[in-house]
């Protein structure tokens, strides 16, 4: 992709001046991360507002994105679907900008959503408090129930595509503590079927799904796995045995393996037979129709005792390099809060700097070995906060893989 901006490079979009943001872990490097379809850059304007600019690779740079975005806009007020609020850059509306930067044709300007991804929480292996595990699970179940009742499905639910604003230091309540990103493949009445469909992401895909996910029930299996993970994350034993970027090794899907038995028993012990039985039903299902609906999940979960603003009041994300983790909140009883220790902060900032360096090398060398990386990848993540990539660890190819992130 030829669009390789510099930090603070100005983009005039509509009536606002936007500037390429600097990577928080590496001064002088643009805050941008590569995904399957392109790169998402963080933008800031003269008033300090943040947005995400998704710049597509040539094969994904389609005129149909205009009509798709207009239809997705109608879903943006549903809980967790803020990423559907977007502006597509077109010649008719943004000619001057596109004449200067042709690779921004059909790029998408959308909200920047603060917070870690669920994949980051899984990689961290640190338990959540019971209240936070429940609040996140209920928020996700509520969002997916609202979508399912309207015949809508995300189409690629997975750890990288779930952002957790509730665990951001900036979260004050008033918005959903869980957001879904990477929404271009969504199913909804009136949306056209994409030419290329996802069959799900590793660690969350139903083994029997063939030919891609397209239908109102597309999220049921992956959603069940995500809900079981979130509920299970109050149990240190569950966190400790997580495979990596997902709780389950992709080879274990629907197998009667030790991780499945441990998670099921943890659900039964901490959340009751209802939640455990729903997960068992999904795990043993022959197809997506046999998986429980999200309304059933919502009924099986106890109602949170506090509003999200209170539950997540002390939440903090890992601090960017050069900042000090701000947390003087007293520890709660039970599992530790998701707060960085000195060791974790060093590791996290080291990984952020490494990821920024790899991005810089990718920009310098051009294509690098992305074709090799794509062959080895089975996930389709969204973009933003840098994190460890198991594919990079395994391949040692030196390429830039997409870490979990924000934007849509």
C-alpha positions in Angstrom: 0.0 0.0 0.0 1.5 3.3 -1.1 -0.1 5.6 1.5 2.7 6.0 4.0 2.1 9.2 5.9 4.3 11.0 8.4 3.4 12.0 11.9 1.3 15.2 12.0 0.7 15.1 8.2 -2.5 17.0 7.5 -5.5 15.6 5.8 -8.4 18.0 5.0 -11.6 16.0 5.3 -14.8 17.9 4.9 -14.5 21.1 7.0 -11.9 19.7 9.4 -8.2 19.4 9.4 -7.0 16.0 10.6 -3.5 15.0 11.5 -1.8 11.6 11.6 -1.2 10.8 15.2 2.1 9.7 16.7 2.5 6.1 18.0 2.3 6.3 21.8 5.2 3.8 22.1 7.5 5.2 19.5 8.0 8.9 18.9 8.1 9.9 15.2 6.2 6.8 14.0 2.6 7.1 12.7 0.0 5.4 14.9 -1.1 2.8 12.3 -1.5 -1.0 12.3 -1.9 -3.4 9.5 -5.0 -5.7 9.1 -6.2 -8.1 6.6 -8.0 -5.5 4.4 -5.7 -2.5 5.0 -4.2 -0.2 7.6 -6.0 1.8 10.3 -4.4 5.1 11.3 -5.3 7.3 14.3 -6.2 10.9 13.4 -6.4 13.9 15.7 -7.9 17.3 14.8 -7.3 20.9 16.0 -9.7 20.3 18.9 -8.0 17.2 20.2 -10.8 14.9 18.9 -9.7 11.4 17.7 -10.9 9.4 14.7 -9.8 6.3 12.9 -9.0 6.3 9.2 -9.2 2.8 7.6 -7.2 2.8 4.3 -8.0 -0.3 2.3 -5.6 -2.3 0.1 -6.4 -2.2 -3.6 -8.4 -5.4 -3.8 -10.7 -4.2 -0.9 -11.0 -0.6 -2.2 -14.5 -1.1 -3.7 -17.1 1.4 -4.8 -19.7 -0.7 -3.0 -18.2 0.5 0.3 -20.2 3.7 -0.3 -23.6 2.0 -0.3 -22.5 -0.4 2.5 -21.4 2.5 4.8 -24.7 4.3 4.2 -26.6 1.2 5.3 -24.3 0.5 8.2 -24.9 4.1 9.4 -28.5 3.1 10.3 -27.1 0.6 12.8 -24.7 2.9 14.6 -27.0 3.8 17.4 -27.4 0.1 18.5 -25.3 -0.7 21.6 -21.8 -1.7 20.7 -22.0 -0.7 17.0 -20.4 2.7 17.2 -17.9 1.6 14.4 -20.8 1.7 11.9 -20.8 5.5 12.1 -18.5 6.3 9.1 -17.7 8.6 6.2 -16.4 7.1 3.0 -13.9 9.3 1.0 -15.2 9.7 -2.6 -14.3 11.8 -5.6 -17.6 13.6 -5.5 -17.1 14.8 -1.9 -13.3 14.7 -1.4 -11.7 15.3 -4.8 -8.9 17.6 -3.7 -7.8 15.2 -1.0 -8.0 12.2 -3.3 -6.1 13.9 -6.1 -3.3 14.4 -3.5 -3.6 10.9 -2.0 -5.2 8.5 -4.6 -4.8 5.5 -2.2 -7.3 7.1 0.1 -10.1 6.5 -2.4 -12.9 4.7 -0.5 -11.0 5.0 2.8 -13.3 5.2 5.8 -13.3 7.8 8.6 -14.9 6.4 11.7 -14.8 6.7 15.5 -11.7 5.9 17.4 -12.6 3.6 20.3 -10.4 3.6 23.3 -9.8 0.4 25.2 -8.0 -3.0 25.0 -9.3 -5.8 22.8 -10.6 -9.0 24.4 -7.6 -10.7 22.7 -5.3 -8.5 24.8 -7.1 -9.5 28.0 -6.7 -13.2 27.1 -3.0 -12.8 26.3 -2.5 -10.9 29.6 -3.8 -14.0 31.5 -4.8 -11.8 34.5 -8.3 -12.5 36.0 -11.0 -9.9 36.0 -13.1 -9.2 39.1 -16.4 -11.0 39.2 -18.3 -7.7 38.7 -16.3 -6.8 35.6 -16.5 -10.2 34.1 -20.2 -10.1 34.5 -20.6 -6.5 33.3 -18.6 -7.3 30.1 -20.5 -10.5 29.5 -23.9 -8.9 30.0 -22.9 -5.9 27.7 -21.8 -8.3 25.0 -24.9 -10.5 25.4 -27.2 -7.4 25.3 -25.5 -6.1 22.1 -25.7 -9.5 20.4 -29.3 -10.0 21.5 -30.3 -6.6 20.1 -28.6 -7.4 16.8 -30.1 -10.9 16.6 -33.6 -9.6 17.2 -33.2 -7.4 14.2 -31.7 -10.1 12.0 -28.2 -8.8 12.2 -24.9 -10.6 12.7 -21.3 -9.4 12.9 -20.0 -12.3 10.9 -16.5 -12.6 12.4 -16.8 -12.4 16.2 -13.3 -13.0 17.8 -11.0 -11.5 20.4 -9.4 -8.9 18.2 -12.8 -7.6 17.0 -14.1 -7.0 20.5 -13.0 -3.6 22.0 -13.5 -3.0 25.7 -14.1 0.8 26.3 -15.1 -0.2 29.8 -11.5 -1.0 30.6 -10.2 2.2 29.2 -8.9 4.9 31.6 -11.2 7.3 29.8 -14.4 5.4 30.3 -17.0 7.3 32.4 -20.1 5.4 31.5 -23.0 6.4 29.4 -21.8 4.2 26.5 -21.6 0.5 26.0 -18.5 -1.0 27.7 -18.1 -3.4 24.8 -17.8 -2.4 21.1 -17.6 -4.5 17.9 -15.2 -3.5 15.2 -14.3 -4.7 11.7 -17.9 -4.5 10.5 -17.5 -4.6 6.7 -18.7 -8.3 6.6 -21.8 -7.8 8.7 -25.1 -9.5 7.8 -28.3 -7.5 8.0 -31.5 -7.4 6.0 -30.8 -5.3 2.9 -27.1 -5.8 2.9 -25.5 -7.4 -0.1 -23.5 -10.6 0.3 -19.8 -9.9 0.1 -17.8 -11.7 -2.6 -15.5 -13.1 0.0 -16.9 -14.4 3.2 -15.2 -15.2 6.5 -15.6 -18.7 7.9 -14.7 -17.4 11.3 -11.5 -16.8 13.2 -9.2 -19.3 14.8 -10.3 -20.2 18.3 -13.9 -19.1 17.7 -15.0 -20.8 14.4 -17.5 -23.6 14.3 -15.7 -26.6 12.6 -18.8 -27.4 10.5 -19.2 -24.0 8.9 -18.3 -24.2 5.2 -18.5 -21.6 2.5 -18.4 -18.6 4.9 -20.7 -17.1 7.5 -23.8 -15.3 6.1 -27.0 -15.3 8.0 -28.7 -14.0 11.2 -27.4 -17.0 13.2 -23.8 -16.5 12.1 -22.5 -15.2 15.5 -24.1 -17.9 17.8 -21.1 -20.2 18.1 -18.3 -17.6 18.3 -20.5 -15.5 20.6 -21.0 -18.5 22.9 -17.2 -19.0 23.1 -16.6 -15.3 23.8 -19.2 -15.2 26.5 -17.8 -18.3 28.1 -14.3 -16.8 28.1 -15.5 -13.5 29.6 -17.4 -15.3 32.4 -14.5 -17.7 32.9 -12.0 -14.9 33.3 -12.9 -14.3 36.9 -11.3 -17.7 37.5 -7.4 -17.6 37.8 -7.2 -21.3 36.8 -9.0 -20.6 33.5 -6.8 -17.6 32.7 -3.6 -19.6 33.5 -4.2 -22.4 31.0 -5.3 -20.1 28.1 -3.7 -21.2 24.8 -2.6 -17.8 23.6 -4.6 -15.3 21.5 -7.8 -17.2 22.4 -8.5 -19.5 25.3 -8.8 -22.6 23.1 -6.2 -23.9 20.7 -8.0 -23.8 17.3 -7.4 -27.5 17.0 -9.5 -28.1 20.1 -12.8 -26.7 18.8 -15.7 -28.9 19.9 -13.3 -31.5 21.4 -13.7 -32.9 24.9 -10.4 -31.5 25.9 -9.1 -30.4 29.4 -9.6 -26.7 28.6 -13.3 -27.4 27.7 -13.9 -29.4 30.9 -12.1 -26.8 33.1 -14.1 -23.9 31.6 -17.4 -25.7 31.8 -16.9 -26.6 35.4 -15.8 -23.0 36.2 -19.0 -21.6 34.6 -21.1 -24.1 36.6 -19.3 -23.3 39.9 -19.3 -19.5 39.5 -22.4 -18.7 37.4 -24.7 -21.7 37.7 -26.0 -24.6 35.6 -27.8 -22.2 33.2 -24.6 -20.6 31.8 -22.7 -23.9 31.8 -25.5 -25.8 30.0 -25.7 -23.1 27.3 -22.0 -23.3 26.6 -22.2 -27.1 26.5 -25.1 -26.9 24.0 -23.1 -24.6 21.7 -19.9 -26.7 22.0 -21.8 -29.9 21.1 -23.9 -28.4 18.3 -23.9 -29.8 14.8 -24.5 -26.5 13.2 -25.2 -22.8 14.1 -28.9 -23.3 14.4 -28.5 -25.7 17.3 -26.5 -23.1 19.3 -28.5 -21.1 21.9 -29.7 -17.6 21.0 -28.2 -14.6 22.8 -31.5 -13.9 24.4 -31.1 -17.3 26.2 -27.7 -16.2 27.4 -29.0 -12.9 28.6 -31.7 -14.7 30.7 -29.1 -17.1 32.2 -26.8 -14.3 33.5 -27.5 -12.6 36.8 -28.2 -8.9 36.5 -25.2 -6.7 37.4 -25.5 -5.2 40.8 -23.9 -1.9 39.8 -24.1 0.3 36.7 -21.2 0.0 34.2 -19.8 3.4 35.3 -19.3 2.2 38.8 -18.0 -1.3 37.9 -15.3 0.1 35.6 -14.6 3.3 37.6 -11.1 2.1 38.5 -10.3 0.5 35.1 -6.9 1.3 33.6 -5.3 0.1 30.4 -1.6 -0.5 30.0 0.1 2.9 29.9 1.9 3.9 26.7 5.7 4.3 26.8 6.8 7.4 28.6 3.8 7.6 30.9 3.2 6.3 34.4 0.3 3.8 35.1 -2.2 5.8 37.0 -3.8 3.6 39.6 -4.1 4.1 43.3 -7.4 2.3 43.6 -7.5 -0.2 46.5 -7.4 -3.9 45.6 -10.7 -5.7 45.7 -11.2 -9.0 47.3 -11.1 -12.0 45.0 -9.4 -11.9 41.6 -7.0 -9.0 40.9 -8.2 -6.0 39.0 -6.9 -5.7 35.5 -4.1 -3.2 36.3 -0.5 -3.2 35.1 2.3 -4.2 37.5 5.7 -2.7 37.0 6.8 -5.9 35.2 3.8 -6.0 33.0 4.1 -2.4 32.1 7.7 -2.9 31.0 6.8 -5.9 28.9 3.8 -4.2 27.4 5.8 -1.0 26.5 8.6 -3.2 25.1 6.1 -5.0 22.9 4.6 -1.7 21.8 8.0 -0.3 20.8 8.8 -3.6 19.0 5.5 -3.4 17.1 6.1 0.2 16.2 9.6 -0.7 14.9 8.2 -3.5 12.8 5.6 -1.1 11.3 8.4 1.3 10.4 10.4 -1.5 8.8 7.2 -2.5 6.9 6.7 1.0 5.6 10.4 1.2 4.6 10.6 -2.1 2.8 7.2 -2.1 1.2 5.6 -5.5 0.8 8.1 -7.3 3.0 6.8 -10.8 3.4 3.1 -10.0 3.8 2.1 -12.7 1.3 3.8 -15.3 3.4 2.1 -13.9 6.6 -1.4 -14.0 5.0 -1.0 -17.7 4.1 -0.2 -18.5 7.7 -2.9 -16.3 9.3 -6.3 -17.6 10.2 -7.6 -14.6 12.0 -9.1 -11.3 10.6 -8.3 -8.8 13.3 -9.2 -5.1 13.5 -6.5 -2.6 14.5 -4.8 -0.6 17.2 -3.2 -1.4 20.5 -0.1 -3.4 19.8 0.1 -6.9 21.3 2.0 -10.1 20.9 1.3 -12.1 17.7 1.7 -15.9 17.9 2.0 -16.1 14.2 5.0 -13.8 14.3 6.5 -15.8 17.1 6.1 -19.0 15.2 7.2 -17.9 11.8 10.0 -15.5 12.7 9.3 -13.9 9.3 9.8 -10.3 10.5 6.6 -9.2 8.9 4.1 -6.9 10.4 1.1 -8.8 11.6 -2.1 -7.0 12.7 -2.4 -6.9 16.5 -5.7 -6.3 18.3 -7.2 -2.9 18.0 -9.7 -0.2 17.5 -11.6 1.4 14.7 -13.9 -0.7 12.5 
